Amino acid sequence: MAELFVIRHGETEWSRDHRHTGRTDVPLTARGEEQARLLAPVLKARSFALVLVSPARRARRTAELAGLLPDGAETPEPGPGTPERRLDPDLWEWDYGGYEGVTSAEIRRRRPGWYLWRDGVIPGDADHPGETAEQVGARADRVIARVRPVVAGHDVAIVAHGHLLRVLAARWLGLEPRDGRLFRLDTGSIGVLGFEHGEPVIRRWNVPVQGL
């Protein structure tokens, strides 16, 4: 049965320090690169017809080390017997606006009780205008529309970001974007979406590579 693998990139300094990392293009840490390498033997066992990757370098590097993208490829061309591989701008992480680079603890000192999934973000500068959960959900819906016809018969892999992939999981199930709050996804971990009796389900979620 074909499945949709969703893979969160490996650790960065900002993810390690719990800083909201939307459009800031930070690299993987050494641990993050090791997490990505550990994915390779697991993913090699699957035959992916389509691979979609966020343009962020932390996602691209994870895909490269996991064997899903050729090393250093920006827009790889599919060859005979190779999957279609694309950088998809709809897979960028949630734009956190004025909370970019700020931890939840720091935000709550200014806004007691603040919760991203309920309260959203404030506008930032021109490069970080901010997004609502619904706007992130609209991007996730576009990705699902692209992959769902392929998953009907072939495995697909997506390499992206924690909050974006949580929203995508919610939308896969027909839930509201804010219900992504229910699906924690750690760095370097894998979720697998699929179908049961023709209905969308989560088959596995937030699985560290050692647990697959």
ZIMOSUL-V878389 format. One record per residue. RES is the residue in one small letter. PHI is phi in radians with two decimals (none if undefined). OMEGA is omega in whole degrees, -180 to 180 (none if undefined). Layout:
BEGIN
res=[RES/RES]
phi=[PHI/PHI]
omega=[OMEGA/OMEGA]
END
This chain:
BEGIN
res=[m/a/e/l/f/v/i/r/h/g/e/t/e/w/s/r/d/h/r/h/t/g/r/t/d/v/p/l/t/a/r/g/e/e/q/a/r/l/l/a/p/v/l/k/a/r/s/f/a/l/v/l/v/s/p/a/r/r/a/r/r/t/a/e/l/a/g/l/l/p/d/g/a/e/t/p/e/p/g/p/g/t/p/e/r/r/l/d/p/d/l/w/e/w/d/y/g/g/y/e/g/v/t/s/a/e/i/r/r/r/r/p/g/w/y/l/w/r/d/g/v/i/p/g/d/a/d/h/p/g/e/t/a/e/q/v/g/a/r/a/d/r/v/i/a/r/v/r/p/v/v/a/g/h/d/v/a/i/v/a/h/g/h/l/l/r/v/l/a/a/r/w/l/g/l/e/p/r/d/g/r/l/f/r/l/d/t/g/s/i/g/v/l/g/f/e/h/g/e/p/v/i/r/r/w/n/v/p/v/q/g/l]
phi=[none/-1.18/-2.43/-1.87/-1.54/-2.01/-2.15/-1.45/-1.00/-1.25/-1.07/-2.08/-1.06/-1.24/-1.17/-1.05/-1.62/1.11/-1.59/-1.11/-2.11/-1.66/-1.66/-1.23/-1.65/-1.56/-1.48/-1.24/-1.39/-1.04/-1.13/-1.10/-1.16/-1.16/-1.00/-1.14/-1.09/-1.15/-1.27/-0.99/-1.10/-1.22/-1.28/-1.09/-1.31/-1.86/-1.90/-1.56/-1.42/-2.53/-2.21/-2.01/-2.33/-1.05/-1.19/-1.06/-1.14/-1.16/-1.36/-1.06/-1.15/-1.06/-1.10/-1.12/-1.18/-1.47/1.47/-1.66/-2.27/-1.09/-1.03/1.40/-1.39/-1.57/-2.33/-1.09/-1.63/-1.22/-1.96/-1.00/1.34/-1.88/-1.27/-1.31/-2.24/-2.43/-1.50/-2.05/-1.08/-1.20/-1.65/-0.99/-1.16/-0.79/-1.41/-1.50/0.98/-1.22/-1.74/-1.03/1.39/-1.85/-1.48/-1.06/-1.09/-1.17/-1.09/-1.21/-1.18/-1.64/-2.26/-0.92/1.44/-1.00/-2.49/-0.88/-1.18/-1.76/-1.79/1.25/-2.14/-1.79/-1.08/-1.98/-1.50/-1.09/-1.47/-2.38/-1.22/1.66/-2.37/-1.54/-1.04/-1.18/-1.19/-1.10/-1.07/-1.12/-1.16/-1.06/-1.08/-1.15/-1.12/-1.05/-1.08/-1.34/-1.58/-1.06/-1.09/-1.30/-1.14/-1.03/-2.44/-2.51/-1.20/-2.29/-2.15/-2.18/-2.05/-2.72/-2.17/-1.00/-1.22/-1.02/-1.23/-1.17/-1.12/-1.07/-1.10/-1.07/-1.19/-0.99/-1.49/1.43/-1.56/-1.25/-0.92/-1.16/-1.28/-1.02/-1.01/-1.41/-2.11/-0.96/-2.48/-1.48/-1.07/1.23/-1.86/-2.17/-2.09/-2.24/-1.86/-2.91/-2.36/-2.38/0.93/1.44/-1.82/-1.18/-2.46/-1.67/-1.56/-2.63/-2.66/0.90/-1.63/-1.13/-0.99/-1.16/-1.63/-1.49]
omega=[-178/-177/175/178/175/-170/174/180/178/-176/167/176/-178/178/178/-177/177/176/180/-174/179/-175/176/-169/-178/-179/173/167/175/177/178/177/178/175/-179/179/-179/179/-170/-179/180/-176/179/-179/-180/178/-176/176/-177/175/177/-174/172/178/-179/-175/178/177/179/-178/176/180/179/-177/178/177/-178/175/171/-177/176/-176/176/180/-174/178/178/175/180/177/179/-179/169/-176/-175/167/-173/-178/176/-179/173/178/173/174/-174/175/-179/178/178/178/-176/178/177/-180/179/179/-177/174/178/-179/-177/178/-178/179/-174/-172/180/-168/176/-175/175/179/176/179/-176/-180/-178/-178/-180/179/170/175/-179/177/175/178/179/176/178/179/179/177/-180/179/179/-173/-172/177/180/-178/176/-179/-174/176/177/176/175/175/-175/-165/-172/-175/178/-178/176/176/180/178/178/-179/175/-179/-178/179/177/179/-178/177/170/177/-175/-168/177/-180/-176/179/177/-179/-174/166/180/178/-180/-176/170/-177/177/-179/-179/-180/167/-179/175/-177/177/-178/172/-173/179/-177/-178/none]
END
